[in-house]
Amino acid sequence: MFNKMFEVGSLLKHAREFGGRMQEMNEKLKELRVEGNAGGGLVKISVNGLQELVECKVDPCLFQQEDPELLEDLIVTAVNDAIEESRIQQAESMRSLAGDVGMGNLSEMLEKFVK
């Protein structure tokens, strides 16, 4: 009986520790900036580690092209590029967190969601 109580107490302790580290990680991810680009850098998009768009820069020469579809395609490509890199960074942070708290199997499960 005491062993089971100890296991439950240990589990709760790990859960609190994990929750605190998760909050810390989210704060770091929110500050992280990842850039995606398209058209050889004519469109640059920045997202944070939570996949939130934080900046969009478009080279003025694209506005003179009179080809809105090209601009639209470049923006979509740059956004997708930035989001993919952000997901990779987020997955690495989660793997690190799971390992730190002794939840190695969580790393394997999380990899399935990233791909």
N, CA, C and O atoms as a Tinker XYZ file with bonds, in Angstrom:
   460  protein
     1  N      0.827000   -1.193000    0.000000    73     2
     2  CA     0.000000    0.000000    0.000000    64     1     3
     3  C      0.873000    1.260000    0.000000    63     2     4     5
     4  O      0.610000    2.210000   -0.738000    81     3
     5  N      1.921000    1.253000    0.843000    73     3     6
     6  CA     2.788000    2.424000    0.907000    64     5     7
     7  C      3.538000    2.633000   -0.399000    63     6     8     9
     8  O      3.812000    3.768000   -0.790000    81     7
     9  N      3.870000    1.534000   -1.073000    73     7    10
    10  CA     4.551000    1.644000   -2.357000    64     9    11
    11  C      3.676000    2.353000   -3.381000    63    10    12    13
    12  O      4.150000    3.199000   -4.139000    81    11
    13  N      2.404000    2.000000   -3.395000    73    11    14
    14  CA     1.486000    2.621000   -4.347000    64    13    15
    15  C      1.306000    4.102000   -4.033000    63    14    16    17
    16  O      1.238000    4.929000   -4.942000    81    15
    17  N      1.231000    4.435000   -2.754000    73    15    18
    18  CA     1.099000    5.843000   -2.375000    64    17    19
    19  C      2.349000    6.611000   -2.789000    63    18    20    21
    20  O      2.262000    7.747000   -3.254000    81    19
    21  N      3.516000    5.981000   -2.618000    73    19    22
    22  CA     4.770000    6.616000   -3.018000    64    21    23
    23  C      4.788000    6.836000   -4.529000    63    22    24    25
    24  O      5.217000    7.891000   -4.998000    81    23
    25  N      4.319000    5.836000   -5.297000    73    23    26
    26  CA     4.286000    5.949000   -6.757000    64    25    27
    27  C      3.361000    7.083000   -7.185000    63    26    28    29
    28  O      3.703000    7.852000   -8.083000    81    27
    29  N      2.209000    7.193000   -6.560000    73    27    30
    30  CA     1.269000    8.263000   -6.892000    64    29    31
    31  C      1.878000    9.619000   -6.550000    63    30    32    33
    32  O      1.776000   10.565000   -7.332000    81    31
    33  N      2.509000    9.712000   -5.384000    73    31    34
    34  CA     3.155000   10.962000   -4.993000    64    33    35
    35  C      4.264000   11.340000   -5.957000    63    34    36    37
    36  O      4.414000   12.506000   -6.322000    81    35
    37  N      5.037000   10.347000   -6.365000    73    35    38
    38  CA     6.124000   10.579000   -7.316000    64    37    39
    39  C      5.568000   11.020000   -8.666000    63    38    40    41
    40  O      6.113000   11.918000   -9.309000    81    39
    41  N      4.492000   10.390000   -9.084000    73    39    42
    42  CA     3.856000   10.748000  -10.347000    64    41    43
    43  C      3.336000   12.188000  -10.314000    63    42    44    45
    44  O      3.503000   12.930000  -11.281000    81    43
    45  N      2.717000   12.575000   -9.222000    73    43    46
    46  CA     2.216000   13.947000   -9.085000    64    45    47
    47  C      3.357000   14.952000   -9.091000    63    46    48    49
    48  O      3.251000   16.028000   -9.679000    81    47
    49  N      4.445000   14.591000   -8.432000    73    47    50
    50  CA     5.613000   15.469000   -8.416000    64    49    51
    51  C      6.140000   15.669000   -9.837000    63    50    52    53
    52  O      6.443000   16.794000  -10.235000    81    51
    53  N      6.250000   14.580000  -10.601000    73    51    54
    54  CA     6.721000   14.672000  -11.978000    64    53    55
    55  C      5.752000   15.487000  -12.840000    63    54    56    57
    56  O      6.176000   16.245000  -13.712000    81    55
    57  N      4.461000   15.328000  -12.591000    73    55    58
    58  CA     3.464000   16.073000  -13.367000    64    57    59
    59  C      3.597000   17.572000  -13.111000    63    58    60    61
    60  O      3.515000   18.364000  -14.049000    81    59
    61  N      3.799000   17.972000  -11.860000    73    59    62
    62  CA     3.980000   19.391000  -11.536000    64    61    63
    63  C      5.261000   19.924000  -12.174000    63    62    64    65
    64  O      5.286000   21.020000  -12.732000    81    63
    65  N      6.312000   19.132000  -12.080000    73    63    66
    66  CA     7.592000   19.528000  -12.665000    64    65    67
    67  C      7.457000   19.672000  -14.178000    63    66    68    69
    68  O      7.948000   20.635000  -14.766000    81    67
    69  N      6.793000   18.712000  -14.793000    73    67    70
    70  CA     6.583000   18.748000  -16.247000    64    69    71
    71  C      5.771000   19.976000  -16.643000    63    70    72    73
    72  O      6.090000   20.643000  -17.628000    81    71
    73  N      4.712000   20.278000  -15.870000    73    71    74
    74  CA     3.873000   21.442000  -16.160000    64    73    75
    75  C      4.662000   22.738000  -16.090000    63    74    76    77
    76  O      4.502000   23.613000  -16.942000    81    75
    77  N      5.511000   22.865000  -15.081000    73    75    78
    78  CA     6.334000   24.062000  -14.953000    64    77    79
    79  C      7.319000   24.195000  -16.093000    63    78    80    81
    80  O      7.509000   25.284000  -16.635000    81    79
    81  N      7.946000   23.089000  -16.457000    73    79    82
    82  CA     8.905000   23.123000  -17.574000    64    81    83
    83  C      8.199000   23.367000  -18.896000    63    82    84    85
    84  O      8.746000   24.021000  -19.784000    81    83
    85  N      6.997000   22.851000  -19.028000    73    83    86
    86  CA     6.214000   23.068000  -20.250000    64    85    87
    87  C      5.901000   24.554000  -20.408000    63    86    88    89
    88  O      6.001000   25.096000  -21.509000    81    87
    89  N      5.530000   25.203000  -19.335000    73    87    90
    90  CA     5.240000   26.632000  -19.384000    64    89    91
    91  C      6.502000   27.415000  -19.759000    63    90    92    93
    92  O      6.448000   28.342000  -20.567000    81    91
    93  N      7.623000   27.037000  -19.169000    73    91    94
    94  CA     8.909000   27.665000  -19.499000    64    93    95
    95  C      9.228000   27.498000  -20.975000    63    94    96    97
    96  O      9.640000   28.446000  -21.644000    81    95
    97  N      9.034000   26.285000  -21.475000    73    95    98
    98  CA     9.322000   25.997000  -22.870000    64    97    99
    99  C      8.429000   26.822000  -23.791000    63    98   100   101
   100  O      8.898000   27.342000  -24.803000    81    99
   101  N      7.151000   26.947000  -23.451000    73    99   102
   102  CA     6.242000   27.746000  -24.276000    64   101   103
   103  C      6.666000   29.196000  -24.336000    63   102   104   105
   104  O      6.551000   29.836000  -25.382000    81   103
   105  N      7.158000   29.725000  -23.217000    73   103   106
   106  CA     7.638000   31.104000  -23.206000    64   105   107
   107  C      8.850000   31.262000  -24.114000    63   106   108   109
   108  O      8.963000   32.249000  -24.841000    81   107
   109  N      9.760000   30.287000  -24.071000    73   107   110
   110  CA    10.936000   30.331000  -24.944000    64   109   111
   111  C     10.536000   30.203000  -26.408000    63   110   112   113
   112  O     11.074000   30.901000  -27.267000    81   111
   113  N      9.586000   29.307000  -26.692000    73   111   114
   114  CA     9.136000   29.128000  -28.069000    64   113   115
   115  C      8.460000   30.381000  -28.608000    63   114   116   117
   116  O      8.569000   30.695000  -29.793000    81   115
   117  N      7.769000   31.084000  -27.739000    73   115   118
   118  CA     7.100000   32.316000  -28.172000    64   117   119
   119  C      8.128000   33.380000  -28.572000    63   118   120   121
   120  O      7.863000   34.207000  -29.444000    81   119
   121  N      9.296000   33.354000  -27.934000    73   119   122
   122  CA    10.361000   34.316000  -28.243000    64   121   123
   123  C     11.217000   33.884000  -29.437000    63   122   124   125
   124  O     11.867000   34.721000  -30.063000    81   123
   125  N     11.222000   32.598000  -29.754000    73   123   126
   126  CA    12.012000   32.077000  -30.863000    64   125   127
   127  C     11.510000   32.659000  -32.181000    63   126   128   129
   128  O     10.302000   32.789000  -32.382000    81   127
   129  N     12.418000   33.006000  -33.067000    73   127   130
   130  CA    12.053000   33.496000  -34.400000    64   129   131
   131  C     12.695000   32.609000  -35.445000    63   130   132   133
   132  O     13.897000   32.349000  -35.411000    81   131
   133  N     11.865000   32.145000  -36.385000    73   131   134
   134  CA    12.320000   31.297000  -37.471000    64   133   135
   135  C     11.871000   31.959000  -38.768000    63   134   136   137
   136  O     10.750000   32.457000  -38.868000    81   135
   137  N     12.763000   31.960000  -39.762000    73   135   138
   138  CA    12.429000   32.632000  -41.017000    64   137   139
   139  C     12.236000   31.626000  -42.140000    63   138   140   141
   140  O     12.968000   30.644000  -42.260000    81   139
   141  N     11.242000   31.900000  -42.948000    73   139   142
   142  CA    11.025000   31.158000  -44.178000    64   141   143
   143  C     11.092000   32.163000  -45.309000    63   142   144   145
   144  O     10.742000   33.330000  -45.136000    81   143
   145  N     11.541000   31.708000  -46.465000    73   143   146
   146  CA    11.582000   32.652000  -47.581000    64   145   147
   147  C     11.248000   31.950000  -48.879000    63   146   148   149
   148  O     11.236000   30.722000  -48.966000    81   147
   149  N     10.979000   32.762000  -49.883000    73   147   150
   150  CA    10.648000   32.245000  -51.210000    64   149   151
   151  C     11.123000   33.266000  -52.238000    63   150   152   153
   152  O     11.335000   34.440000  -51.934000    81   151
   153  N     11.279000   32.781000  -53.454000    73   151   154
   154  CA    11.701000   33.674000  -54.533000    64   153   155
   155  C     13.104000   34.215000  -54.308000    63   154   156   157
   156  O     13.387000   35.372000  -54.620000    81   155
   157  N     13.974000   33.387000  -53.771000    73   155   158
   158  CA    15.333000   33.840000  -53.524000    64   157   159
   159  C     15.422000   34.954000  -52.501000    63   158   160   161
   160  O     16.323000   35.791000  -52.559000    81   159
   161  N     14.490000   34.964000  -51.569000    73   159   162
   162  CA    14.507000   35.973000  -50.510000    64   161   163
   163  C     13.648000   37.190000  -50.809000    63   162   164   165
   164  O     13.674000   38.163000  -50.054000    81   163
   165  N     12.885000   37.153000  -51.901000    73   163   166
   166  CA    12.003000   38.280000  -52.216000    64   165   167
   167  C     10.848000   38.375000  -51.222000    63   166   168   169
   168  O     10.331000   39.461000  -50.960000    81   167
   169  N     10.456000   37.244000  -50.678000    73   167   170
   170  CA     9.430000   37.215000  -49.627000    64   169   171
   171  C     10.042000   36.521000  -48.419000    63   170   172   173
   172  O     10.541000   35.400000  -48.522000    81   171
   173  N      9.998000   37.193000  -47.277000    73   171   174
   174  CA    10.533000   36.638000  -46.035000    64   173   175
   175  C      9.446000   36.673000  -44.976000    63   174   176   177
   176  O      8.804000   37.699000  -44.752000    81   175
   177  N      9.257000   35.550000  -44.340000    73   175   178
   178  CA     8.234000   35.403000  -43.313000    64   177   179
   179  C      8.916000   34.966000  -42.026000    63   178   180   181
   180  O      9.789000   34.098000  -42.053000    81   179
   181  N      8.537000   35.548000  -40.913000    73   179   182
   182  CA     9.037000   35.115000  -39.607000    64   181   183
   183  C      7.863000   34.611000  -38.777000    63   182   184   185
   184  O      6.810000   35.244000  -38.698000    81   183
   185  N      8.079000   33.452000  -38.161000    73   183   186
   186  CA     7.102000   32.908000  -37.227000    64   185   187
   187  C      7.842000   32.595000  -35.937000    63   186   188   189
   188  O      9.064000   32.450000  -35.933000    81   187
   189  N      7.102000   32.493000  -34.850000    73   187   190
   190  CA     7.734000   32.105000  -33.594000    64   189   191
   191  C      7.646000   30.589000  -33.452000    63   190   192   193
   192  O      7.132000   29.902000  -34.334000    81   191
   193  N      8.147000   30.083000  -32.347000    73   191   194
   194  CA     8.159000   28.646000  -32.112000    64   193   195
   195  C      6.795000   28.040000  -31.879000    63   194   196   197
   196  O      6.666000   26.820000  -31.777000    81   195
   197  N      5.775000   28.873000  -31.792000    73   195   198
   198  CA     4.397000   28.394000  -31.638000    64   197   199
   199  C      3.627000   28.487000  -32.950000    63   198   200   201
   200  O      2.401000   28.379000  -32.968000    81   199
   201  N      4.350000   28.685000  -34.040000    73   199   202
   202  CA     3.809000   28.818000  -35.394000    64   201   203
   203  C      2.891000   30.030000  -35.562000    63   202   204   205
   204  O      1.949000   29.998000  -36.355000    81   203
   205  N      3.168000   31.083000  -34.822000    73   203   206
   206  CA     2.418000   32.328000  -34.973000    64   205   207
   207  C      3.203000   33.253000  -35.896000    63   206   208   209
   208  O      4.393000   33.483000  -35.685000    81   207
   209  N      2.546000   33.774000  -36.904000    73   207   210
   210  CA     3.181000   34.693000  -37.845000    64   209   211
   211  C      3.507000   35.993000  -37.119000    63   210   212   213
   212  O      2.633000   36.598000  -36.499000    81   211
   213  N      4.779000   36.425000  -37.196000    73   211   214
   214  CA     5.174000   37.648000  -36.496000    64   213   215
   215  C      5.686000   38.734000  -37.439000    63   214   216   217
   216  O      5.753000   39.902000  -37.055000    81   215
   217  N      6.051000   38.360000  -38.678000    73   215   218
   218  CA     6.553000   39.372000  -39.599000    64   217   219
   219  C      6.461000   38.866000  -41.036000    63   218   220   221
   220  O      6.644000   37.681000  -41.312000    81   219
   221  N      6.173000   39.803000  -41.943000    73   219   222
   222  CA     6.114000   39.495000  -43.368000    64   221   223
   223  C      6.780000   40.633000  -44.123000    63   222   224   225
   224  O      6.372000   41.789000  -44.008000    81   223
   225  N      7.812000   40.299000  -44.901000    73   223   226
   226  CA     8.497000   41.312000  -45.703000    64   225   227
   227  C      8.451000   40.892000  -47.165000    63   226   228   229
   228  O      8.777000   39.758000  -47.518000    81   227
   229  N      8.036000   41.841000  -48.008000    73   227   230
   230  CA     7.947000   41.585000  -49.435000    64   229   231
   231  C      8.790000   42.624000  -50.150000    63   230   232   233
   232  O      8.642000   43.825000  -49.922000    81   231
   233  N      9.680000   42.151000  -51.019000    73   231   234
   234  CA    10.514000   43.069000  -51.790000    64   233   235
   235  C      9.605000   43.922000  -52.684000    63   234   236   237
   236  O      8.739000   43.381000  -53.372000    81   235
   237  N      9.789000   45.244000  -52.682000    73   235   238
   238  CA     8.933000   46.138000  -53.462000    64   237   239
   239  C      8.893000   45.821000  -54.956000    63   238   240   241
   240  O      7.916000   46.161000  -55.624000    81   239
   241  N      9.919000   45.187000  -55.491000    73   239   242
   242  CA     9.914000   44.871000  -56.928000    64   241   243
   243  C      8.769000   43.934000  -57.296000    63   242   244   245
   244  O      8.323000   43.934000  -58.443000    81   243
   245  N      8.287000   43.136000  -56.347000    73   243   246
   246  CA     7.182000   42.226000  -56.632000    64   245   247
   247  C      5.868000   42.962000  -56.867000    63   246   248   249
   248  O      4.981000   42.450000  -57.550000    81   247
   249  N      5.741000   44.161000  -56.304000    73   247   250
   250  CA     4.509000   44.935000  -56.505000    64   249   251
   251  C      4.460000   45.544000  -57.899000    63   250   252   253
   252  O      3.388000   45.907000  -58.383000    81   251
   253  N      5.609000   45.655000  -58.542000    73   251   254
   254  CA     5.682000   46.225000  -59.882000    64   253   255
   255  C      5.487000   45.167000  -60.956000    63   254   256   257
   256  O      5.364000   45.509000  -62.132000    81   255
   257  N      5.457000   43.916000  -60.592000    73   255   258
   258  CA     5.345000   42.808000  -61.541000    64   257   259
   259  C      3.956000   42.705000  -62.173000    63   258   260   261
   260  O      3.801000   42.119000  -63.245000    81   259
   261  N      2.968000   43.262000  -61.524000    73   259   262
   262  CA     1.582000   43.137000  -61.972000    64   261   263
   263  C      1.186000   41.671000  -62.166000    63   262   264   265
   264  O      0.484000   41.313000  -63.111000    81   263
   265  N      1.658000   40.848000  -61.245000    73   263   266
   266  CA     1.346000   39.425000  -61.262000    64   265   267
   267  C      0.981000   39.006000  -59.833000    63   266   268   269
   268  O      1.797000   38.424000  -59.119000    81   267
   269  N     -0.261000   39.310000  -59.427000    73   267   270
   270  CA    -0.651000   39.009000  -58.040000    64   269   271
   271  C     -0.552000   37.525000  -57.695000    63   270   272   273
   272  O     -0.281000   37.180000  -56.545000    81   271
   273  N     -0.767000   36.650000  -58.665000    73   271   274
   274  CA    -0.696000   35.219000  -58.382000    64   273   275
   275  C      0.722000   34.795000  -57.996000    63   274   276   277
   276  O      0.895000   33.925000  -57.142000    81   275
   277  N      1.730000   35.400000  -58.614000    73   275   278
   278  CA     3.110000   35.106000  -58.259000    64   277   279
   279  C      3.364000   35.513000  -56.807000    63   278   280   281
   280  O      3.932000   34.743000  -56.033000    81   279
   281  N      2.947000   36.715000  -56.448000    73   279   282
   282  CA     3.126000   37.195000  -55.075000    64   281   283
   283  C      2.406000   36.290000  -54.079000    63   282   284   285
   284  O      2.957000   35.940000  -53.036000    81   283
   285  N      1.178000   35.918000  -54.407000    73   283   286
   286  CA     0.412000   35.038000  -53.530000    64   285   287
   287  C      1.118000   33.699000  -53.334000    63   286   288   289
   288  O      1.205000   33.203000  -52.210000    81   287
   289  N      1.620000   33.114000  -54.417000    73   287   290
   290  CA     2.323000   31.835000  -54.341000    64   289   291
   291  C      3.593000   31.945000  -53.504000    63   290   292   293
   292  O      3.900000   31.054000  -52.711000    81   291
   293  N      4.327000   33.039000  -53.683000    73   291   294
   294  CA     5.557000   33.231000  -52.923000    64   293   295
   295  C      5.271000   33.376000  -51.425000    63   294   296   297
   296  O      6.012000   32.853000  -50.593000    81   295
   297  N      4.203000   34.083000  -51.094000    73   295   298
   298  CA     3.838000   34.252000  -49.686000    64   297   299
   299  C      3.473000   32.907000  -49.066000    63   298   300   301
   300  O      3.932000   32.579000  -47.972000    81   299
   301  N      2.656000   32.141000  -49.756000    73   299   302
   302  CA     2.251000   30.825000  -49.246000    64   301   303
   303  C      3.477000   29.928000  -49.057000    63   302   304   305
   304  O      3.600000   29.251000  -48.037000    81   303
   305  N      4.373000   29.922000  -50.030000    73   303   306
   306  CA     5.581000   29.104000  -49.944000    64   305   307
   307  C      6.449000   29.524000  -48.760000    63   306   308   309
   308  O      6.942000   28.678000  -48.014000    81   307
   309  N      6.633000   30.821000  -48.592000    73   307   310
   310  CA     7.465000   31.322000  -47.485000    64   309   311
   311  C      6.835000   31.006000  -46.127000    63   310   312   313
   312  O      7.539000   30.626000  -45.191000    81   311
   313  N      5.529000   31.159000  -46.018000    73   311   314
   314  CA     4.842000   30.843000  -44.758000    64   313   315
   315  C      4.998000   29.360000  -44.432000    63   314   316   317
   316  O      5.320000   29.004000  -43.298000    81   315
   317  N      4.775000   28.509000  -45.405000    73   315   318
   318  CA     4.902000   27.069000  -45.172000    64   317   319
   319  C      6.333000   26.688000  -44.795000    63   318   320   321
   320  O      6.544000   25.818000  -43.950000    81   319
   321  N      7.310000   27.336000  -45.418000    73   319   322
   322  CA     8.710000   27.100000  -45.100000    64   321   323
   323  C      8.999000   27.469000  -43.643000    63   322   324   325
   324  O      9.644000   26.706000  -42.924000    81   323
   325  N      8.528000   28.618000  -43.217000    73   323   326
   326  CA     8.756000   29.078000  -41.844000    64   325   327
   327  C      8.043000   28.183000  -40.834000    63   326   328   329
   328  O      8.613000   27.842000  -39.798000    81   327
   329  N      6.822000   27.808000  -41.123000    73   327   330
   330  CA     6.064000   26.956000  -40.200000    64   329   331
   331  C      6.723000   25.590000  -40.057000    63   330   332   333
   332  O      6.785000   25.049000  -38.953000    81   331
   333  N      7.209000   25.034000  -41.139000    73   331   334
   334  CA     7.880000   23.730000  -41.065000    64   333   335
   335  C      9.116000   23.810000  -40.173000    63   334   336   337
   336  O      9.330000   22.935000  -39.334000    81   335
   337  N      9.922000   24.839000  -40.344000    73   335   338
   338  CA    11.112000   25.001000  -39.500000    64   337   339
   339  C     10.713000   25.216000  -38.041000    63   338   340   341
   340  O     11.373000   24.706000  -37.135000    81   339
   341  N      9.653000   25.956000  -37.813000    73   339   342
   342  CA     9.174000   26.184000  -36.459000    64   341   343
   343  C      8.713000   24.878000  -35.817000    63   342   344   345
   344  O      8.966000   24.647000  -34.634000    81   343
   345  N      8.045000   24.032000  -36.578000    73   343   346
   346  CA     7.601000   22.734000  -36.054000    64   345   347
   347  C      8.791000   21.865000  -35.667000    63   346   348   349
   348  O      8.757000   21.162000  -34.657000    81   347
   349  N      9.837000   21.920000  -36.473000    73   347   350
   350  CA    11.044000   21.157000  -36.158000    64   349   351
   351  C     11.645000   21.640000  -34.847000    63   350   352   353
   352  O     12.015000   20.832000  -33.995000    81   351
   353  N     11.743000   22.957000  -34.683000    73   351   354
   354  CA    12.288000   23.529000  -33.455000    64   353   355
   355  C     11.421000   23.157000  -32.248000    63   354   356   357
   356  O     11.936000   22.839000  -31.176000    81   355
   357  N     10.113000   23.201000  -32.435000    73   355   358
   358  CA     9.196000   22.864000  -31.350000    64   357   359
   359  C      9.332000   21.393000  -30.971000    63   358   360   361
   360  O      9.331000   21.058000  -29.787000    81   359
   361  N      9.447000   20.518000  -31.957000    73   359   362
   362  CA     9.591000   19.085000  -31.683000    64   361   363
   363  C     10.891000   18.806000  -30.935000    63   362   364   365
   364  O     10.922000   17.976000  -30.026000    81   363
   365  N     11.962000   19.499000  -31.317000    73   363   366
   366  CA    13.239000   19.319000  -30.617000    64   365   367
   367  C     13.119000   19.769000  -29.167000    63   366   368   369
   368  O     13.662000   19.130000  -28.266000    81   367
   369  N     12.413000   20.861000  -28.946000    73   367   370
   370  CA    12.206000   21.337000  -27.577000    64   369   371
   371  C     11.396000   20.337000  -26.768000    63   370   372   373
   372  O     11.702000   20.095000  -25.600000    81   371
   373  N     10.374000   19.758000  -27.367000    73   371   374
   374  CA     9.541000   18.771000  -26.676000    64   373   375
   375  C     10.341000   17.509000  -26.354000    63   374   376   377
   376  O     10.210000   16.949000  -25.266000    81   375
   377  N     11.178000   17.057000  -27.309000    73   375   378
   378  CA    12.007000   15.874000  -27.061000    64   377   379
   379  C     12.940000   16.128000  -25.887000    63   378   380   381
   380  O     13.118000   15.271000  -25.021000    81   379
   381  N     13.530000   17.310000  -25.872000    73   379   382
   382  CA    14.440000   17.677000  -24.792000    64   381   383
   383  C     13.700000   17.699000  -23.461000    63   382   384   385
   384  O     14.192000   17.174000  -22.462000    81   383
   385  N     12.528000   18.303000  -23.448000    73   383   386
   386  CA    11.729000   18.381000  -22.232000    64   385   387
   387  C     11.337000   16.988000  -21.746000    63   386   388   389
   388  O     11.435000   16.693000  -20.555000    81   387
   389  N     10.899000   16.142000  -22.656000    73   387   390
   390  CA    10.479000   14.788000  -22.286000    64   389   391
   391  C     11.653000   14.010000  -21.706000    63   390   392   393
   392  O     11.483000   13.263000  -20.743000    81   391
   393  N     12.832000   14.174000  -22.276000    73   391   394
   394  CA    14.011000   13.492000  -21.765000    64   393   395
   395  C     14.411000   14.007000  -20.397000    63   394   396   397
   396  O     14.798000   13.225000  -19.529000    81   395
   397  N     14.323000   15.323000  -20.194000    73   395   398
   398  CA    14.692000   15.932000  -18.915000    64   397   399
   399  C     13.808000   15.436000  -17.771000    63   398   400   401
   400  O     14.272000   15.282000  -16.641000    81   399
   401  N     12.551000   15.190000  -18.068000    73   399   402
   402  CA    11.609000   14.801000  -17.019000    64   401   403
   403  C     11.502000   13.271000  -16.911000    63   402   404   405
   404  O     10.747000   12.750000  -16.090000    81   403
   405  N     12.266000   12.566000  -17.749000    73   403   406
   406  CA    12.253000   11.107000  -17.679000    64   405   407
   407  C     11.062000   10.491000  -18.370000    63   406   408   409
   408  O     10.562000    9.450000  -17.944000    81   407
   409  N     10.604000   11.121000  -19.429000    73   407   410
   410  CA     9.464000   10.592000  -20.181000    64   409   411
   411  C      9.912000   10.310000  -21.616000    63   410   412   413
   412  O      9.337000   10.846000  -22.564000    81   411
   413  N     10.923000    9.479000  -21.773000    73   411   414
   414  CA    11.501000    9.185000  -23.074000    64   413   415
   415  C     10.488000    8.702000  -24.097000    63   414   416   417
   416  O     10.590000    9.064000  -25.270000    81   415
   417  N      9.515000    7.897000  -23.692000    73   415   418
   418  CA     8.508000    7.398000  -24.637000    64   417   419
   419  C      7.684000    8.529000  -25.224000    63   418   420   421
   420  O      7.178000    8.418000  -26.340000    81   419
   421  N      7.548000    9.614000  -24.479000    73   419   422
   422  CA     6.802000   10.760000  -24.979000    64   421   423
   423  C      7.473000   11.311000  -26.219000    63   422   424   425
   424  O      6.788000   11.758000  -27.139000    81   423
   425  N      8.785000   11.290000  -26.268000    73   423   426
   426  CA     9.521000   11.771000  -27.431000    64   425   427
   427  C      9.099000   11.021000  -28.680000    63   426   428   429
   428  O      8.835000   11.624000  -29.720000    81   427
   429  N      9.040000    9.702000  -28.568000    73   427   430
   430  CA     8.668000    8.884000  -29.713000    64   429   431
   431  C      7.250000    9.181000  -30.168000    63   430   432   433
   432  O      6.985000    9.243000  -31.368000    81   431
   433  N      6.336000    9.366000  -29.222000    73   431   434
   434  CA     4.952000    9.673000  -29.573000    64   433   435
   435  C      4.848000   11.029000  -30.264000    63   434   436   437
   436  O      4.095000   11.186000  -31.225000    81   435
   437  N      5.611000   12.011000  -29.769000    73   435   438
   438  CA     5.551000   13.342000  -30.334000    64   437   439
   439  C      6.079000   13.401000  -31.757000    63   438   440   441
   440  O      5.587000   14.184000  -32.569000    81   439
   441  N      7.078000   12.577000  -32.069000    73   439   442
   442  CA     7.629000   12.552000  -33.413000    64   441   443
   443  C      6.564000   12.180000  -34.435000    63   442   444   445
   444  O      6.602000   12.664000  -35.566000    81   443
   445  N      5.629000   11.342000  -34.062000    73   443   446
   446  CA     4.559000   10.927000  -34.975000    64   445   447
   447  C      3.659000   12.102000  -35.339000    63   446   448   449
   448  O      3.114000   12.140000  -36.442000    81   447
   449  N      3.494000   13.063000  -34.427000    73   447   450
   450  CA     2.630000   14.204000  -34.692000    64   449   451
   451  C      3.313000   15.237000  -35.569000    63   450   452   453
   452  O      2.642000   15.990000  -36.275000    81   451
   453  N      4.637000   15.284000  -35.534000    73   451   454
   454  CA     5.381000   16.294000  -36.286000    64   453   455
   455  C      5.415000   15.927000  -37.763000    63   454   456   457
   456  O      5.418000   16.813000  -38.617000    81   455
   457  N      5.440000   14.655000  -38.072000    73   455   458
   458  CA     5.574000   14.218000  -39.476000    64   457   459
   459  C      4.270000   14.122000  -40.177000    63   458   460
   460  O      4.227000   13.769000  -41.355000    81   459
